[in-house]
Amino acid sequence: MSPTPSSHRPPARRRLALAAALLLVGGLAACGDDGSTDAASTTTRAAGGDDAPAVESDAFPVTIEHAFGSTEVESEPQRVVSVGYTEQDALLALGVIPVGITDWYGDQPFGTWPWAQDLLGDAEPELLSIADGFELERIARLDPDLIIGTNAGIEADTYEDLAAIAPTIAHPDGGDGYFSAWDTQTLMIGKAVGRGDAAQELVDEVKAEYAAVAEEHPEWEGVKATFLQNAFYEGEAIAYQDGLSTDFLTDLGFEIPSELDAFEGEEDGSQAYIPLEQLSVLDASDVLIWGTEKPSDRDALEEQPLYDALEEVEDGKLVFTDGITAGAIYFTSVLSLPYVLEHLVPALESTLAGDGPATIE
């Protein structure tokens, strides 16, 4: 299923005692049970083979500043655990395969989506979850020497728990616990694994790709576009306001309608919750991009009379994604953003040229 309001902004973390975390490090790191991966059986290794970015000669020791102070990484990490929803993408892009990856949604193998699976190769990292709090025992059994949690919603108490297991990198200072700027996260992770220059190159490449497409399409400048989730939830459409969640559009020249701001959610300022009876506010857009994941999602939208009455629907100025492209938009990572560009741009070109609704398959 798609990341609905509750799953896009995960629930508060459950407090686990610092003493327990210390015990886990000392007593459980060398043993596995209940089918869990034995910490001695896997090690972080390079992704991408000979093409993987090399560790910089003067990279360590390095100090990373984050929301809870600073963390020193003394030497090249050998066993990295990714405890947030999207950090694996930056690690894989930098040539590091974690020994543990946290699953968000989508039932992808080892929590790794198609845009990153080639870099994962035949590795089988432990699949973790933070749906009910950090799984400290399982993390400790992986015997990490670095924990990456730049998109994990880490709070002060849980930071202490994780840092008791291994040096831990939390989200950026002043940033959100979830979904801080993708480029800032990538640079932090790159620095932590000794590949800061490579991380900067990756960030620059992605931004250059978007800038190039924007230059190729000057007609998109100022065109108003709205990205919405795949369905109506409890009588509301969920659209994304101007910000990090819509940078993939504004970086191409599009403009996010300010009319959405009147429907800003109380808990998440990036999402607008539009009651169906006010759905006509979407007519402030020139094109609607629906994060549909399967054909039945579009069928369900079309069953709603107020949807059928929208000007964009009547004019055919619509894009319907598939599940992978929708996931790539939600991930907003150094690996997923080029995937979005590859699959979304032809659909936008088609529908804005007057060819009717475009479906990404």
C-alpha positions in Angstrom: 0.0 0.0 0.0 1.0 3.6 -0.5 2.4 5.7 2.5 -0.9 7.0 3.8 -0.8 9.9 6.3 -0.1 7.7 9.2 2.7 5.6 7.5 4.3 8.6 5.7 4.9 10.2 9.1 5.6 7.2 11.3 4.4 6.9 14.9 6.4 8.1 17.9 9.2 5.8 19.0 8.8 3.5 22.0 11.2 4.2 24.8 13.7 1.4 25.6 16.1 1.6 28.5 19.6 2.7 27.9 20.8 0.0 30.3 19.2 -2.7 28.2 21.0 -1.4 25.1 24.3 -1.5 26.9 23.5 -5.1 27.9 22.7 -6.0 24.4 26.0 -4.7 23.1 28.0 -6.7 25.6 26.0 -9.9 25.7 24.1 -10.4 22.5 26.4 -9.0 19.7 28.0 -12.4 19.1 24.9 -14.6 19.0 21.7 -14.8 16.9 18.5 -16.6 17.5 15.0 -17.1 16.1 16.4 -17.2 12.6 18.1 -13.8 12.9 21.3 -13.1 11.0 24.4 -14.1 12.9 26.5 -10.9 13.3 29.6 -12.8 12.3 28.1 -14.1 9.0 27.9 -10.8 7.1 30.1 -7.7 6.8 29.5 -4.4 5.0 31.0 -4.6 1.6 31.4 -2.5 -1.4 28.5 -2.1 -3.8 29.1 -1.6 -7.5 32.3 -3.6 -7.7 35.3 -1.8 -9.3 33.1 1.3 -10.0 32.3 1.9 -6.3 33.6 5.2 -4.9 36.9 4.7 -3.0 37.4 5.7 0.6 39.3 9.0 0.7 42.8 8.6 2.2 42.4 11.4 4.8 38.7 10.6 5.6 39.2 9.4 9.2 38.8 10.2 11.9 35.7 12.4 11.1 33.2 14.2 13.2 29.6 14.4 12.0 27.3 17.1 13.4 23.6 16.2 13.8 20.5 17.0 15.8 21.9 15.5 19.0 25.4 16.9 18.9 28.3 15.3 17.1 29.5 11.7 16.5 33.1 10.8 15.8 33.8 7.9 13.3 37.4 6.9 14.0 38.0 4.6 11.0 36.3 3.2 8.0 33.1 1.5 9.1 33.0 -2.3 8.3 29.5 -3.0 9.6 26.9 -0.3 8.8 23.3 -0.6 9.9 20.6 1.7 8.3 17.8 2.3 10.8 15.8 4.8 8.8 13.4 4.5 5.9 15.6 5.6 2.9 19.3 5.8 4.0 20.1 2.6 2.3 19.9 4.4 -1.1 22.7 6.8 -0.2 24.8 4.0 1.2 24.4 1.8 -1.8 25.1 4.8 -4.2 28.3 5.3 -2.3 29.4 1.7 -2.6 28.5 0.5 0.9 26.1 -2.4 1.4 24.7 -2.3 4.9 24.4 -5.4 7.1 21.0 -4.2 8.2 18.3 -2.2 6.2 15.0 -0.9 7.6 11.9 -1.7 5.6 9.4 1.2 5.0 6.7 -0.2 2.7 6.2 -1.9 -0.6 7.5 -5.4 0.2 10.7 -4.9 -1.8 13.4 -7.6 -1.4 15.6 -6.6 1.6 13.9 -3.2 1.7 15.6 -2.3 -1.6 13.6 -0.9 -4.5 14.3 -1.5 -8.2 16.4 1.6 -8.7 18.9 0.3 -6.1 18.7 -3.4 -6.5 21.6 -3.7 -8.9 23.8 -2.1 -6.3 22.6 -4.5 -3.6 23.6 -7.4 -5.9 23.3 -10.8 -4.2 23.7 -9.4 -0.7 21.1 -10.4 1.9 21.1 -7.8 4.7 19.0 -8.2 7.8 15.6 -6.6 7.3 14.6 -4.4 10.2 11.5 -2.4 11.1 10.8 0.7 13.2 7.0 0.3 13.0 6.9 -0.4 16.7 10.2 1.3 17.8 13.8 0.5 17.1 14.6 -3.2 17.3 17.6 -2.7 19.6 18.3 -6.4 20.2 18.4 -7.2 16.5 20.5 -4.1 15.8 23.0 -5.1 18.5 23.2 -8.7 17.2 24.4 -7.2 13.9 27.4 -5.9 15.8 27.5 -2.6 13.9 30.4 -0.1 14.0 28.2 2.6 12.5 24.4 3.3 12.7 22.9 5.6 10.1 19.5 7.2 11.1 19.2 10.4 9.2 15.6 9.5 8.2 14.5 7.5 11.2 12.7 10.0 13.4 15.2 9.5 16.2 14.4 11.3 19.4 16.8 12.2 22.3 16.1 9.0 24.3 16.3 6.7 21.4 19.5 8.3 20.2 21.0 7.4 23.5 19.9 3.8 23.1 21.3 3.5 19.6 24.5 5.4 20.5 25.1 2.9 23.3 25.3 0.2 20.6 27.5 2.0 18.1 28.4 5.5 16.8 25.1 6.9 15.5 24.4 9.6 12.9 20.9 11.2 13.4 19.1 13.7 11.2 20.6 17.1 10.5 20.6 19.7 13.2 17.6 21.9 12.7 16.1 19.4 10.2 13.1 17.1 10.5 13.4 13.6 12.1 11.9 12.3 8.9 12.6 13.4 5.4 15.1 16.2 5.8 16.6 17.4 2.6 17.9 14.5 0.5 21.1 16.2 -0.5 22.0 17.1 3.1 21.4 13.5 4.2 23.5 12.2 1.4 26.4 14.5 2.2 26.2 13.5 5.9 26.2 9.8 5.1 29.0 10.2 2.6 31.2 12.0 5.1 30.5 9.3 7.7 31.6 6.5 5.5 34.7 8.3 4.2 33.3 9.2 0.8 32.4 12.8 1.2 33.7 13.9 -2.2 31.9 11.1 -4.0 28.7 12.1 -2.2 29.0 15.7 -3.4 29.6 14.5 -6.9 26.4 12.3 -6.7 24.3 15.2 -5.4 25.7 17.6 -8.1 24.9 15.0 -10.8 21.3 14.6 -9.8 20.8 18.4 -9.6 22.4 18.8 -13.0 20.1 16.2 -14.5 17.0 18.1 -13.3 18.4 21.4 -14.4 19.1 20.0 -17.9 15.5 18.8 -18.2 14.2 22.2 -17.0 16.3 23.9 -19.6 14.9 21.6 -22.3 11.4 22.5 -21.3 11.1 26.3 -20.8 7.4 26.0 -21.4 7.0 24.3 -18.0 8.2 27.4 -16.2 5.3 28.5 -14.0 2.9 25.7 -15.0 1.0 24.8 -11.9 1.3 21.1 -11.0 -0.1 19.2 -8.0 1.1 15.8 -6.8 -1.5 13.7 -4.9 -1.5 10.3 -3.2 -3.2 7.4 -4.9 -6.7 7.5 -3.4 -9.2 9.4 -1.3 -8.7 8.6 2.4 -11.7 9.1 4.8 -13.3 11.5 2.3 -10.2 13.6 1.6 -7.7 13.9 -1.2 -4.1 14.2 0.0 -1.9 16.6 -2.0 1.6 17.8 -1.3 2.4 21.5 -0.7 5.4 23.4 -1.9 8.5 22.0 -0.2 10.8 19.1 -0.1 8.0 16.7 -1.2 7.5 18.6 -4.4 11.0 19.7 -5.3 11.0 17.1 -8.0 8.4 19.3 -9.8 9.6 22.8 -8.9 13.2 21.8 -9.9 11.7 21.2 -13.4 10.1 24.7 -13.5 6.6 23.8 -12.3 4.8 25.8 -9.6 2.8 24.3 -6.7 -0.5 26.1 -6.3 -0.6 28.2 -3.2 -4.3 27.4 -2.9 -3.3 24.1 -1.3 -2.0 25.9 1.7 -5.5 26.5 3.1 -5.8 22.7 3.7 -2.5 22.2 5.5 -2.6 19.3 7.9 -2.1 20.0 11.6 0.5 17.3 12.1 2.4 17.5 8.8 2.9 20.8 7.2 3.9 19.2 3.9 0.5 17.7 3.2 -2.8 19.3 2.3 -6.0 17.3 3.3 -8.8 18.4 0.9 -12.4 17.4 1.7 -14.1 16.0 -1.4 -16.7 18.7 -1.2 -13.9 21.2 -1.8 -12.1 19.1 -4.4 -12.5 21.9 -7.0 -9.5 23.7 -5.4 -7.5 21.4 -7.6 -8.7 23.4 -10.6 -6.0 25.9 -9.6 -3.6 23.4 -11.2 -2.8 23.0 -14.8 -1.8 19.3 -14.4 -2.5 16.7 -11.7 0.0 13.9 -10.9 -1.6 11.0 -9.1 0.6 8.6 -7.2 -1.4 5.6 -8.3 0.1 2.2 -7.8 -2.2 -0.1 -9.8 -5.0 0.4 -12.4 -7.7 -0.1 -9.8 -6.5 3.1 -8.1 -7.5 5.1 -11.1 -10.8 3.2 -11.4 -11.6 4.1 -7.8 -10.9 7.8 -8.4 -13.1 7.8 -11.5 -16.0 6.5 -9.4 -16.1 9.8 -7.5 -18.4 12.3 -9.4 -16.5 15.3 -7.9 -13.3 13.9 -9.4 -14.9 13.6 -12.8 -16.0 17.2 -12.6 -12.4 18.6 -12.3 -11.2 20.7 -15.2 -8.0 18.7 -15.4 -9.9 15.5 -15.7 -12.1 17.0 -18.5 -9.1 18.3 -20.3 -7.0 15.2 -19.9 -4.2 17.0 -18.1 -3.4 14.0 -15.8 -0.5 11.7 -15.1 -1.0 8.4 -13.3 2.1 6.7 -11.9 2.8 3.0 -11.3 3.7 1.8 -7.8 7.5 1.9 -8.4 7.5 5.5 -9.7 5.2 6.6 -6.8 7.7 4.9 -4.4 10.6 6.7 -6.0 8.8 10.1 -5.5 8.1 9.3 -1.8 11.7 8.1 -1.3 13.3 11.3 -2.6 16.8 9.9 -2.5 20.0 10.3 -4.5 19.0 7.0 -6.4 15.3 7.4 -6.6 15.2 10.9 -8.0 16.9 10.0 -11.3 14.3 7.1 -11.6 11.5 9.7 -11.2 13.1 11.9 -13.9 13.4 9.0 -16.3 9.8 7.8 -16.0 7.9 11.0 -15.2 9.2 13.4 -17.8 7.9 11.4 -20.9 4.4 11.3 -19.2 4.4 15.0 -18.5 5.6 15.8 -22.1 2.7 13.7 -23.4 -0.2 15.0 -21.3 1.0 18.7 -21.5 1.2 18.3 -25.3 -2.5 17.6 -25.4 -2.3 13.8 -25.8 -4.6 13.1 -22.9 -4.0 11.4 -19.6 -0.6 9.7 -19.4 -0.1 6.4 -17.5 3.4 5.3 -16.3 3.7 1.5 -16.6 
